Amino acid sequence: FPTPRDEDIPREIREVRDSSRDAEYWESMARIIPERTLKLWDALGAALTEYHKVLVQRSELFSEASALQRQNS
């Protein structure tokens, strides 16, 4: 397994780095994508899931129809 990154950083650098604003930074990154866009993506995901179900059903029906055509001929 690779070593954790903290072990690769020299001790002097780890002690000098100010991490007091890290939480603020990551909190702002969590809100970089607007809520409206996230809702749109959720709706598109749900619609694509339903569309996939329809396509799977059509594929099954097509296979069944092909089998029936072979039987009829």
mmCIF file of the N, C-alpha and C atoms, coordinates in Angstrom:
data_MODEL
# 
_entry.id   MODEL 
# 
loop_
_atom_site.group_PDB 
_atom_site.id 
_atom_site.type_symbol 
_atom_site.label_atom_id 
_atom_site.label_alt_id 
_atom_site.label_comp_id 
_atom_site.label_asym_id 
_atom_site.label_entity_id 
_atom_site.label_seq_id 
_atom_site.pdbx_PDB_ins_code 
_atom_site.Cartn_x 
_atom_site.Cartn_y 
_atom_site.Cartn_z 
_atom_site.occupancy 
_atom_site.B_iso_or_equiv 
_atom_site.pdbx_formal_charge 
_atom_site.auth_seq_id 
_atom_site.auth_comp_id 
_atom_site.auth_asym_id 
_atom_site.auth_atom_id 
_atom_site.pdbx_PDB_model_num 
ATOM 1   N N  . PHE A 1 1  ? 0.835   -1.181  0.000   1.00 0.00 ? 1  PHE A N  1 
ATOM 2   C CA . PHE A 1 1  ? 0.000   0.000   0.000   1.00 0.00 ? 1  PHE A CA 1 
ATOM 3   C C  . PHE A 1 1  ? 0.883   1.249   0.000   1.00 0.00 ? 1  PHE A C  1 
ATOM 4   N N  . PRO A 1 2  ? 0.434   2.289   -0.689  1.00 0.00 ? 2  PRO A N  1 
ATOM 5   C CA . PRO A 1 2  ? 1.230   3.520   -0.687  1.00 0.00 ? 2  PRO A CA 1 
ATOM 6   C C  . PRO A 1 2  ? 1.186   4.165   0.699   1.00 0.00 ? 2  PRO A C  1 
ATOM 7   N N  . THR A 1 3  ? 2.213   4.927   0.989   1.00 0.00 ? 3  THR A N  1 
ATOM 8   C CA . THR A 1 3  ? 2.262   5.609   2.286   1.00 0.00 ? 3  THR A CA 1 
ATOM 9   C C  . THR A 1 3  ? 1.335   6.820   2.252   1.00 0.00 ? 3  THR A C  1 
ATOM 10  N N  . PRO A 1 4  ? 0.734   7.165   3.386   1.00 0.00 ? 4  PRO A N  1 
ATOM 11  C CA . PRO A 1 4  ? -0.118  8.367   3.426   1.00 0.00 ? 4  PRO A CA 1 
ATOM 12  C C  . PRO A 1 4  ? 0.688   9.598   3.040   1.00 0.00 ? 4  PRO A C  1 
ATOM 13  N N  . ARG A 1 5  ? 0.006   10.553  2.442   1.00 0.00 ? 5  ARG A N  1 
ATOM 14  C CA . ARG A 1 5  ? 0.701   11.752  1.980   1.00 0.00 ? 5  ARG A CA 1 
ATOM 15  C C  . ARG A 1 5  ? 1.326   12.552  3.109   1.00 0.00 ? 5  ARG A C  1 
ATOM 16  N N  . ASP A 1 6  ? 0.722   12.530  4.275   1.00 0.00 ? 6  ASP A N  1 
ATOM 17  C CA . ASP A 1 6  ? 1.261   13.310  5.396   1.00 0.00 ? 6  ASP A CA 1 
ATOM 18  C C  . ASP A 1 6  ? 2.661   12.847  5.778   1.00 0.00 ? 6  ASP A C  1 
ATOM 19  N N  . GLU A 1 7  ? 2.953   11.575  5.566   1.00 0.00 ? 7  GLU A N  1 
ATOM 20  C CA . GLU A 1 7  ? 4.275   11.074  5.908   1.00 0.00 ? 7  GLU A CA 1 
ATOM 21  C C  . GLU A 1 7  ? 5.329   11.549  4.918   1.00 0.00 ? 7  GLU A C  1 
ATOM 22  N N  . ASP A 1 8  ? 4.909   11.871  3.683   1.00 0.00 ? 8  ASP A N  1 
ATOM 23  C CA . ASP A 1 8  ? 5.844   12.323  2.659   1.00 0.00 ? 8  ASP A CA 1 
ATOM 24  C C  . ASP A 1 8  ? 6.204   13.799  2.808   1.00 0.00 ? 8  ASP A C  1 
ATOM 25  N N  . ILE A 1 9  ? 5.387   14.551  3.508   1.00 0.00 ? 9  ILE A N  1 
ATOM 26  C CA . ILE A 1 9  ? 5.618   15.984  3.675   1.00 0.00 ? 9  ILE A CA 1 
ATOM 27  C C  . ILE A 1 9  ? 6.662   16.188  4.773   1.00 0.00 ? 9  ILE A C  1 
ATOM 28  N N  . PRO A 1 10 ? 7.702   16.970  4.477   1.00 0.00 ? 10 PRO A N  1 
ATOM 29  C CA . PRO A 1 10 ? 8.721   17.227  5.507   1.00 0.00 ? 10 PRO A CA 1 
ATOM 30  C C  . PRO A 1 10 ? 8.095   17.868  6.745   1.00 0.00 ? 10 PRO A C  1 
ATOM 31  N N  . ARG A 1 11 ? 8.620   17.555  7.873   1.00 0.00 ? 11 ARG A N  1 
ATOM 32  C CA . ARG A 1 11 ? 8.078   18.020  9.149   1.00 0.00 ? 11 ARG A CA 1 
ATOM 33  C C  . ARG A 1 11 ? 8.022   19.544  9.231   1.00 0.00 ? 11 ARG A C  1 
ATOM 34  N N  . GLU A 1 12 ? 9.022   20.218  8.690   1.00 0.00 ? 12 GLU A N  1 
ATOM 35  C CA . GLU A 1 12 ? 9.065   21.679  8.756   1.00 0.00 ? 12 GLU A CA 1 
ATOM 36  C C  . GLU A 1 12 ? 7.870   22.291  8.034   1.00 0.00 ? 12 GLU A C  1 
ATOM 37  N N  . ILE A 1 13 ? 7.498   21.698  6.905   1.00 0.00 ? 13 ILE A N  1 
ATOM 38  C CA . ILE A 1 13 ? 6.378   22.240  6.133   1.00 0.00 ? 13 ILE A CA 1 
ATOM 39  C C  . ILE A 1 13 ? 5.059   21.970  6.861   1.00 0.00 ? 13 ILE A C  1 
ATOM 40  N N  . ARG A 1 14 ? 4.921   20.787  7.424   1.00 0.00 ? 14 ARG A N  1 
ATOM 41  C CA . ARG A 1 14 ? 3.697   20.460  8.159   1.00 0.00 ? 14 ARG A CA 1 
ATOM 42  C C  . ARG A 1 14 ? 3.479   21.419  9.315   1.00 0.00 ? 14 ARG A C  1 
ATOM 43  N N  . GLU A 1 15 ? 4.542   21.818  9.981   1.00 0.00 ? 15 GLU A N  1 
ATOM 44  C CA . GLU A 1 15 ? 4.418   22.702  11.136  1.00 0.00 ? 15 GLU A CA 1 
ATOM 45  C C  . GLU A 1 15 ? 4.167   24.146  10.721  1.00 0.00 ? 15 GLU A C  1 
ATOM 46  N N  . VAL A 1 16 ? 4.617   24.558  9.531   1.00 0.00 ? 16 VAL A N  1 
ATOM 47  C CA . VAL A 1 16 ? 4.484   25.939  9.073   1.00 0.00 ? 16 VAL A CA 1 
ATOM 48  C C  . VAL A 1 16 ? 3.103   26.201  8.487   1.00 0.00 ? 16 VAL A C  1 
ATOM 49  N N  . ARG A 1 17 ? 2.506   25.213  7.876   1.00 0.00 ? 17 ARG A N  1 
ATOM 50  C CA . ARG A 1 17 ? 1.232   25.401  7.181   1.00 0.00 ? 17 ARG A CA 1 
ATOM 51  C C  . ARG A 1 17 ? 0.127   25.776  8.164   1.00 0.00 ? 17 ARG A C  1 
ATOM 52  N N  . ASP A 1 18 ? -0.613  26.838  7.826   1.00 0.00 ? 18 ASP A N  1 
ATOM 53  C CA . ASP A 1 18 ? -1.733  27.291  8.645   1.00 0.00 ? 18 ASP A CA 1 
ATOM 54  C C  . ASP A 1 18 ? -3.007  26.646  8.118   1.00 0.00 ? 18 ASP A C  1 
ATOM 55  N N  . SER A 1 19 ? -3.608  25.796  8.893   1.00 0.00 ? 19 SER A N  1 
ATOM 56  C CA . SER A 1 19 ? -4.816  25.093  8.442   1.00 0.00 ? 19 SER A CA 1 
ATOM 57  C C  . SER A 1 19 ? -6.078  25.655  9.087   1.00 0.00 ? 19 SER A C  1 
ATOM 58  N N  . SER A 1 20 ? -6.020  26.849  9.612   1.00 0.00 ? 20 SER A N  1 
ATOM 59  C CA . SER A 1 20 ? -7.166  27.419  10.313  1.00 0.00 ? 20 SER A CA 1 
ATOM 60  C C  . SER A 1 20 ? -8.336  27.724  9.382   1.00 0.00 ? 20 SER A C  1 
ATOM 61  N N  . ARG A 1 21 ? -8.059  27.951  8.101   1.00 0.00 ? 21 ARG A N  1 
ATOM 62  C CA . ARG A 1 21 ? -9.140  28.299  7.173   1.00 0.00 ? 21 ARG A CA 1 
ATOM 63  C C  . ARG A 1 21 ? -9.554  27.122  6.290   1.00 0.00 ? 21 ARG A C  1 
ATOM 64  N N  . ASP A 1 22 ? -9.045  25.932  6.568   1.00 0.00 ? 22 ASP A N  1 
ATOM 65  C CA . ASP A 1 22 ? -9.382  24.759  5.763   1.00 0.00 ? 22 ASP A CA 1 
ATOM 66  C C  . ASP A 1 22 ? -10.876 24.460  5.791   1.00 0.00 ? 22 ASP A C  1 
ATOM 67  N N  . ALA A 1 23 ? -11.469 24.487  6.963   1.00 0.00 ? 23 ALA A N  1 
ATOM 68  C CA . ALA A 1 23 ? -12.896 24.186  7.088   1.00 0.00 ? 23 ALA A CA 1 
ATOM 69  C C  . ALA A 1 23 ? -13.723 25.175  6.272   1.00 0.00 ? 23 ALA A C  1 
ATOM 70  N N  . GLU A 1 24 ? -13.369 26.443  6.341   1.00 0.00 ? 24 GLU A N  1 
ATOM 71  C CA . GLU A 1 24 ? -14.074 27.480  5.578   1.00 0.00 ? 24 GLU A CA 1 
ATOM 72  C C  . GLU A 1 24 ? -13.942 27.230  4.078   1.00 0.00 ? 24 GLU A C  1 
ATOM 73  N N  . TYR A 1 25 ? -12.738 26.870  3.654   1.00 0.00 ? 25 TYR A N  1 
ATOM 74  C CA . TYR A 1 25 ? -12.497 26.602  2.237   1.00 0.00 ? 25 TYR A CA 1 
ATOM 75  C C  . TYR A 1 25 ? -13.361 25.444  1.753   1.00 0.00 ? 25 TYR A C  1 
ATOM 76  N N  . TRP A 1 26 ? -13.342 24.329  2.472   1.00 0.00 ? 26 TRP A N  1 
ATOM 77  C CA . TRP A 1 26 ? -14.098 23.156  2.027   1.00 0.00 ? 26 TRP A CA 1 
ATOM 78  C C  . TRP A 1 26 ? -15.597 23.378  2.133   1.00 0.00 ? 26 TRP A C  1 
ATOM 79  N N  . GLU A 1 27 ? -16.013 24.188  3.071   1.00 0.00 ? 27 GLU A N  1 
ATOM 80  C CA . GLU A 1 27 ? -17.433 24.532  3.171   1.00 0.00 ? 27 GLU A CA 1 
ATOM 81  C C  . GLU A 1 27 ? -17.870 25.328  1.944   1.00 0.00 ? 27 GLU A C  1 
ATOM 82  N N  . SER A 1 28 ? -17.024 26.255  1.492   1.00 0.00 ? 28 SER A N  1 
ATOM 83  C CA . SER A 1 28 ? -17.361 27.024  0.289   1.00 0.00 ? 28 SER A CA 1 
ATOM 84  C C  . SER A 1 28 ? -17.336 26.137  -0.956  1.00 0.00 ? 28 SER A C  1 
ATOM 85  N N  . MET A 1 29 ? -16.452 25.148  -0.999  1.00 0.00 ? 29 MET A N  1 
ATOM 86  C CA . MET A 1 29 ? -16.395 24.228  -2.137  1.00 0.00 ? 29 MET A CA 1 
ATOM 87  C C  . MET A 1 29 ? -17.642 23.342  -2.211  1.00 0.00 ? 29 MET A C  1 
ATOM 88  N N  . ALA A 1 30 ? -18.241 23.073  -1.061  1.00 0.00 ? 30 ALA A N  1 
ATOM 89  C CA . ALA A 1 30 ? -19.453 22.244  -1.030  1.00 0.00 ? 30 ALA A CA 1 
ATOM 90  C C  . ALA A 1 30 ? -20.627 22.969  -1.667  1.00 0.00 ? 30 ALA A C  1 
ATOM 91  N N  . ARG A 1 31 ? -20.550 24.278  -1.765  1.00 0.00 ? 31 ARG A N  1 
ATOM 92  C CA . ARG A 1 31 ? -21.655 25.069  -2.327  1.00 0.00 ? 31 ARG A CA 1 
ATOM 93  C C  . ARG A 1 31 ? -21.305 25.681  -3.679  1.00 0.00 ? 31 ARG A C  1 
ATOM 94  N N  . ILE A 1 32 ? -20.313 25.133  -4.356  1.00 0.00 ? 32 ILE A N  1 
ATOM 95  C CA . ILE A 1 32 ? -19.861 25.714  -5.620  1.00 0.00 ? 32 ILE A CA 1 
ATOM 96  C C  . ILE A 1 32 ? -20.903 25.518  -6.730  1.00 0.00 ? 32 ILE A C  1 
ATOM 97  N N  . ILE A 1 33 ? -21.649 24.405  -6.672  1.00 0.00 ? 33 ILE A N  1 
ATOM 98  C CA . ILE A 1 33 ? -22.688 24.135  -7.669  1.00 0.00 ? 33 ILE A CA 1 
ATOM 99  C C  . ILE A 1 33 ? -24.019 24.594  -7.080  1.00 0.00 ? 33 ILE A C  1 
ATOM 100 N N  . PRO A 1 34 ? -24.722 25.473  -7.780  1.00 0.00 ? 34 PRO A N  1 
ATOM 101 C CA . PRO A 1 34 ? -25.986 26.000  -7.243  1.00 0.00 ? 34 PRO A CA 1 
ATOM 102 C C  . PRO A 1 34 ? -27.020 24.886  -7.012  1.00 0.00 ? 34 PRO A C  1 
ATOM 103 N N  . GLU A 1 35 ? -27.873 25.114  -6.021  1.00 0.00 ? 35 GLU A N  1 
ATOM 104 C CA . GLU A 1 35 ? -28.920 24.144  -5.666  1.00 0.00 ? 35 GLU A CA 1 
ATOM 105 C C  . GLU A 1 35 ? -29.835 23.856  -6.860  1.00 0.00 ? 35 GLU A C  1 
ATOM 106 N N  . ARG A 1 36 ? -30.110 24.879  -7.646  1.00 0.00 ? 36 ARG A N  1 
ATOM 107 C CA . ARG A 1 36 ? -30.971 24.709  -8.825  1.00 0.00 ? 36 ARG A CA 1 
ATOM 108 C C  . ARG A 1 36 ? -30.359 23.699  -9.810  1.00 0.00 ? 36 ARG A C  1 
ATOM 109 N N  . THR A 1 37 ? -29.056 23.786  -10.009 1.00 0.00 ? 37 THR A N  1 
ATOM 110 C CA . THR A 1 37 ? -28.362 22.865  -10.913 1.00 0.00 ? 37 THR A CA 1 
ATOM 111 C C  . THR A 1 37 ? -28.383 21.445  -10.354 1.00 0.00 ? 37 THR A C  1 
ATOM 112 N N  . LEU A 1 38 ? -28.194 21.307  -9.049  1.00 0.00 ? 38 LEU A N  1 
ATOM 113 C CA . LEU A 1 38 ? -28.242 19.981  -8.435  1.00 0.00 ? 38 LEU A CA 1 
ATOM 114 C C  . LEU A 1 38 ? -29.624 19.351  -8.588  1.00 0.00 ? 38 LEU A C  1 
ATOM 115 N N  . LYS A 1 39 ? -30.669 20.158  -8.416  1.00 0.00 ? 39 LYS A N  1 
ATOM 116 C CA . LYS A 1 39 ? -32.030 19.645  -8.592  1.00 0.00 ? 39 LYS A CA 1 
ATOM 117 C C  . LYS A 1 39 ? -32.265 19.226  -10.043 1.00 0.00 ? 39 LYS A C  1 
ATOM 118 N N  . LEU A 1 40 ? -31.739 19.996  -10.982 1.00 0.00 ? 40 LEU A N  1 
ATOM 119 C CA . LEU A 1 40 ? -31.869 19.654  -12.394 1.00 0.00 ? 40 LEU A CA 1 
ATOM 120 C C  . LEU A 1 40 ? -31.180 18.329  -12.681 1.00 0.00 ? 40 LEU A C  1 
ATOM 121 N N  . TRP A 1 41 ? -29.968 18.154  -12.156 1.00 0.00 ? 41 TRP A N  1 
ATOM 122 C CA . TRP A 1 41 ? -29.232 16.901  -12.365 1.00 0.00 ? 41 TRP A CA 1 
ATOM 123 C C  . TRP A 1 41 ? -29.974 15.719  -11.758 1.00 0.00 ? 41 TRP A C  1 
ATOM 124 N N  . ASP A 1 42 ? -30.575 15.918  -10.583 1.00 0.00 ? 42 ASP A N  1 
ATOM 125 C CA . ASP A 1 42 ? -31.363 14.847  -9.959  1.00 0.00 ? 42 ASP A CA 1 
ATOM 126 C C  . ASP A 1 42 ? -32.557 14.471  -10.834 1.00 0.00 ? 42 ASP A C  1 
ATOM 127 N N  . ALA A 1 43 ? -33.239 15.481  -11.366 1.00 0.00 ? 43 ALA A N  1 
ATOM 128 C CA . ALA A 1 43 ? -34.386 15.219  -12.229 1.00 0.00 ? 43 ALA A CA 1 
ATOM 129 C C  . ALA A 1 43 ? -33.951 14.513  -13.514 1.00 0.00 ? 43 ALA A C  1 
ATOM 130 N N  . LEU A 1 44 ? -32.841 14.943  -14.089 1.00 0.00 ? 44 LEU A N  1 
ATOM 131 C CA . LEU A 1 44 ? -32.334 14.281  -15.293 1.00 0.00 ? 44 LEU A CA 1 
ATOM 132 C C  . LEU A 1 44 ? -31.927 12.844  -15.004 1.00 0.00 ? 44 LEU A C  1 
ATOM 133 N N  . GLY A 1 45 ? -31.324 12.614  -13.864 1.00 0.00 ? 45 GLY A N  1 
ATOM 134 C CA . GLY A 1 45 ? -30.943 11.253  -13.473 1.00 0.00 ? 45 GLY A CA 1 
ATOM 135 C C  . GLY A 1 45 ? -32.159 10.353  -13.341 1.00 0.00 ? 45 GLY A C  1 
ATOM 136 N N  . ALA A 1 46 ? -33.199 10.865  -12.721 1.00 0.00 ? 46 ALA A N  1 
ATOM 137 C CA . ALA A 1 46 ? -34.429 10.085  -12.565 1.00 0.00 ? 46 ALA A CA 1 
ATOM 138 C C  . ALA A 1 46 ? -35.071 9.808   -13.929 1.00 0.00 ? 46 ALA A C  1 
ATOM 139 N N  . ALA A 1 47 ? -35.090 10.811  -14.794 1.00 0.00 ? 47 ALA A N  1 
ATOM 140 C CA . ALA A 1 47 ? -35.676 10.629  -16.127 1.00 0.00 ? 47 ALA A CA 1 
ATOM 141 C C  . ALA A 1 47 ? -34.874 9.628   -16.947 1.00 0.00 ? 47 ALA A C  1 
ATOM 142 N N  . LEU A 1 48 ? -33.557 9.688   -16.856 1.00 0.00 ? 48 LEU A N  1 
ATOM 143 C CA . LEU A 1 48 ? -32.724 8.743   -17.598 1.00 0.00 ? 48 LEU A CA 1 
ATOM 144 C C  . LEU A 1 48 ? -32.881 7.317   -17.073 1.00 0.00 ? 48 LEU A C  1 
ATOM 145 N N  . THR A 1 49 ? -33.098 7.176   -15.785 1.00 0.00 ? 49 THR A N  1 
ATOM 146 C CA . THR A 1 49 ? -33.350 5.851   -15.214 1.00 0.00 ? 49 THR A CA 1 
ATOM 147 C C  . THR A 1 49 ? -34.648 5.268   -15.772 1.00 0.00 ? 49 THR A C  1 
ATOM 148 N N  . GLU A 1 50 ? -35.669 6.089   -15.840 1.00 0.00 ? 50 GLU A N  1 
ATOM 149 C CA . GLU A 1 50 ? -36.944 5.633   -16.418 1.00 0.00 ? 50 GLU A CA 1 
ATOM 150 C C  . GLU A 1 50 ? -36.787 5.306   -17.901 1.00 0.00 ? 50 GLU A C  1 
ATOM 151 N N  . TYR A 1 51 ? -36.043 6.130   -18.620 1.00 0.00 ? 51 TYR A N  1 
ATOM 152 C CA . TYR A 1 51 ? -35.809 5.891   -20.039 1.00 0.00 ? 51 TYR A CA 1 
ATOM 153 C C  . TYR A 1 51 ? -35.054 4.588   -20.244 1.00 0.00 ? 51 TYR A C  1 
ATOM 154 N N  . HIS A 1 52 ? -34.108 4.310   -19.377 1.00 0.00 ? 52 HIS A N  1 
ATOM 155 C CA . HIS A 1 52 ? -33.365 3.048   -19.458 1.00 0.00 ? 52 HIS A CA 1 
ATOM 156 C C  . HIS A 1 52 ? -34.310 1.865   -19.271 1.00 0.00 ? 52 HIS A C  1 
ATOM 157 N N  . LYS A 1 53 ? -35.239 1.972   -18.331 1.00 0.00 ? 53 LYS A N  1 
ATOM 158 C CA . LYS A 1 53 ? -36.214 0.899   -18.121 1.00 0.00 ? 53 LYS A CA 1 
ATOM 159 C C  . LYS A 1 53 ? -37.040 0.663   -19.388 1.00 0.00 ? 53 LYS A C  1 
ATOM 160 N N  . VAL A 1 54 ? -37.447 1.746   -20.038 1.00 0.00 ? 54 VAL A N  1 
ATOM 161 C CA . VAL A 1 54 ? -38.227 1.635   -21.275 1.00 0.00 ? 54 VAL A CA 1 
ATOM 162 C C  . VAL A 1 54 ? -37.399 0.956   -22.359 1.00 0.00 ? 54 VAL A C  1 
ATOM 163 N N  . LEU A 1 55 ? -36.142 1.340   -22.485 1.00 0.00 ? 55 LEU A N  1 
ATOM 164 C CA . LEU A 1 55 ? -35.286 0.742   -23.504 1.00 0.00 ? 55 LEU A CA 1 
ATOM 165 C C  . LEU A 1 55 ? -35.043 -0.742  -23.244 1.00 0.00 ? 55 LEU A C  1 
ATOM 166 N N  . VAL A 1 56 ? -34.873 -1.112  -21.990 1.00 0.00 ? 56 VAL A N  1 
ATOM 167 C CA . VAL A 1 56 ? -34.687 -2.525  -21.651 1.00 0.00 ? 56 VAL A CA 1 
ATOM 168 C C  . VAL A 1 56 ? -35.948 -3.306  -22.007 1.00 0.00 ? 56 VAL A C  1 
ATOM 169 N N  . GLN A 1 57 ? -37.095 -2.750  -21.687 1.00 0.00 ? 57 GLN A N  1 
ATOM 170 C CA . GLN A 1 57 ? -38.365 -3.410  -22.011 1.00 0.00 ? 57 GLN A CA 1 
ATOM 171 C C  . GLN A 1 57 ? -38.528 -3.545  -23.524 1.00 0.00 ? 57 GLN A C  1 
ATOM 172 N N  . ARG A 1 58 ? -38.209 -2.519  -24.274 1.00 0.00 ? 58 ARG A N  1 
ATOM 173 C CA . ARG A 1 58 ? -38.299 -2.587  -25.740 1.00 0.00 ? 58 ARG A CA 1 
ATOM 174 C C  . ARG A 1 58 ? -37.353 -3.638  -26.298 1.00 0.00 ? 58 ARG A C  1 
ATOM 175 N N  . SER A 1 59 ? -36.168 -3.744  -25.733 1.00 0.00 ? 59 SER A N  1 
ATOM 176 C CA . SER A 1 59 ? -35.206 -4.742  -26.179 1.00 0.00 ? 59 SER A CA 1 
ATOM 177 C C  . SER A 1 59 ? -35.742 -6.151  -25.946 1.00 0.00 ? 59 SER A C  1 
ATOM 178 N N  . GLU A 1 60 ? -36.340 -6.371  -24.778 1.00 0.00 ? 60 GLU A N  1 
ATOM 179 C CA . GLU A 1 60 ? -36.929 -7.677  -24.486 1.00 0.00 ? 60 GLU A CA 1 
ATOM 180 C C  . GLU A 1 60 ? -38.071 -7.992  -25.444 1.00 0.00 ? 60 GLU A C  1 
ATOM 181 N N  . LEU A 1 61 ? -38.911 -6.999  -25.713 1.00 0.00 ? 61 LEU A N  1 
ATOM 182 C CA . LEU A 1 61 ? -40.029 -7.205  -26.645 1.00 0.00 ? 61 LEU A CA 1 
ATOM 183 C C  . LEU A 1 61 ? -39.518 -7.470  -28.059 1.00 0.00 ? 61 LEU A C  1 
ATOM 184 N N  . PHE A 1 62 ? -38.449 -6.791  -28.444 1.00 0.00 ? 62 PHE A N  1 
ATOM 185 C CA . PHE A 1 62 ? -37.878 -7.009  -29.770 1.00 0.00 ? 62 PHE A CA 1 
ATOM 186 C C  . PHE A 1 62 ? -37.352 -8.435  -29.900 1.00 0.00 ? 62 PHE A C  1 
ATOM 187 N N  . SER A 1 63 ? -36.678 -8.906  -28.850 1.00 0.00 ? 63 SER A N  1 
ATOM 188 C CA . SER A 1 63 ? -36.173 -10.284 -28.866 1.00 0.00 ? 63 SER A CA 1 
ATOM 189 C C  . SER A 1 63 ? -37.324 -11.275 -28.961 1.00 0.00 ? 63 SER A C  1 
ATOM 190 N N  . GLU A 1 64 ? -38.378 -11.013 -28.229 1.00 0.00 ? 64 GLU A N  1 
ATOM 191 C CA . GLU A 1 64 ? -39.560 -11.884 -28.263 1.00 0.00 ? 64 GLU A CA 1 
ATOM 192 C C  . GLU A 1 64 ? -40.210 -11.864 -29.644 1.00 0.00 ? 64 GLU A C  1 
ATOM 193 N N  . ALA A 1 65 ? -40.324 -10.690 -30.244 1.00 0.00 ? 65 ALA A N  1 
ATOM 194 C CA . ALA A 1 65 ? -40.931 -10.577 -31.577 1.00 0.00 ? 65 ALA A CA 1 
ATOM 195 C C  . ALA A 1 65 ? -40.071 -11.298 -32.614 1.00 0.00 ? 65 ALA A C  1 
ATOM 196 N N  . SER A 1 66 ? -38.756 -11.190 -32.492 1.00 0.00 ? 66 SER A N  1 
ATOM 197 C CA . SER A 1 66 ? -37.865 -11.893 -33.426 1.00 0.00 ? 66 SER A CA 1 
ATOM 198 C C  . SER A 1 66 ? -38.025 -13.393 -33.307 1.00 0.00 ? 66 SER A C  1 
ATOM 199 N N  . ALA A 1 67 ? -38.160 -13.888 -32.087 1.00 0.00 ? 67 ALA A N  1 
ATOM 200 C CA . ALA A 1 67 ? -38.354 -15.315 -31.876 1.00 0.00 ? 67 ALA A CA 1 
ATOM 201 C C  . ALA A 1 67 ? -39.672 -15.770 -32.487 1.00 0.00 ? 67 ALA A C  1 
ATOM 202 N N  . LEU A 1 68 ? -40.713 -14.974 -32.336 1.00 0.00 ? 68 LEU A N  1 
ATOM 203 C CA . LEU A 1 68 ? -42.016 -15.329 -32.913 1.00 0.00 ? 68 LEU A CA 1 
ATOM 204 C C  . LEU A 1 68 ? -41.977 -15.316 -34.443 1.00 0.00 ? 68 LEU A C  1 
ATOM 205 N N  . GLN A 1 69 ? -41.248 -14.361 -35.017 1.00 0.00 ? 69 GLN A N  1 
ATOM 206 C CA . GLN A 1 69 ? -41.117 -14.310 -36.461 1.00 0.00 ? 69 GLN A CA 1 
ATOM 207 C C  . GLN A 1 69 ? -40.393 -15.548 -36.991 1.00 0.00 ? 69 GLN A C  1 
ATOM 208 N N  . ARG A 1 70 ? -39.368 -15.989 -36.276 1.00 0.00 ? 70 ARG A N  1 
ATOM 209 C CA . ARG A 1 70 ? -38.665 -17.213 -36.673 1.00 0.00 ? 70 ARG A CA 1 
ATOM 210 C C  . ARG A 1 70 ? -39.593 -18.417 -36.598 1.00 0.00 ? 70 ARG A C  1 
ATOM 211 N N  . GLN A 1 71 ? -40.411 -18.493 -35.566 1.00 0.00 ? 71 GLN A N  1 
ATOM 212 C CA . GLN A 1 71 ? -41.357 -19.595 -35.433 1.00 0.00 ? 71 GLN A CA 1 
ATOM 213 C C  . GLN A 1 71 ? -42.380 -19.564 -36.559 1.00 0.00 ? 71 GLN A C  1 
ATOM 214 N N  . ASN A 1 72 ? -42.834 -18.402 -36.928 1.00 0.00 ? 72 ASN A N  1 
ATOM 215 C CA . ASN A 1 72 ? -43.841 -18.282 -37.966 1.00 0.00 ? 72 ASN A CA 1 
ATOM 216 C C  . ASN A 1 72 ? -43.282 -18.617 -39.361 1.00 0.00 ? 72 ASN A C  1 
ATOM 217 N N  . SER A 1 73 ? -42.050 -18.354 -39.557 1.00 0.00 ? 73 SER A N  1 
ATOM 218 C CA . SER A 1 73 ? -41.492 -18.645 -40.878 1.00 0.00 ? 73 SER A CA 1 
ATOM 219 C C  . SER A 1 73 ? -41.051 -20.089 -40.908 1.00 0.00 ? 73 SER A C  1 
# 
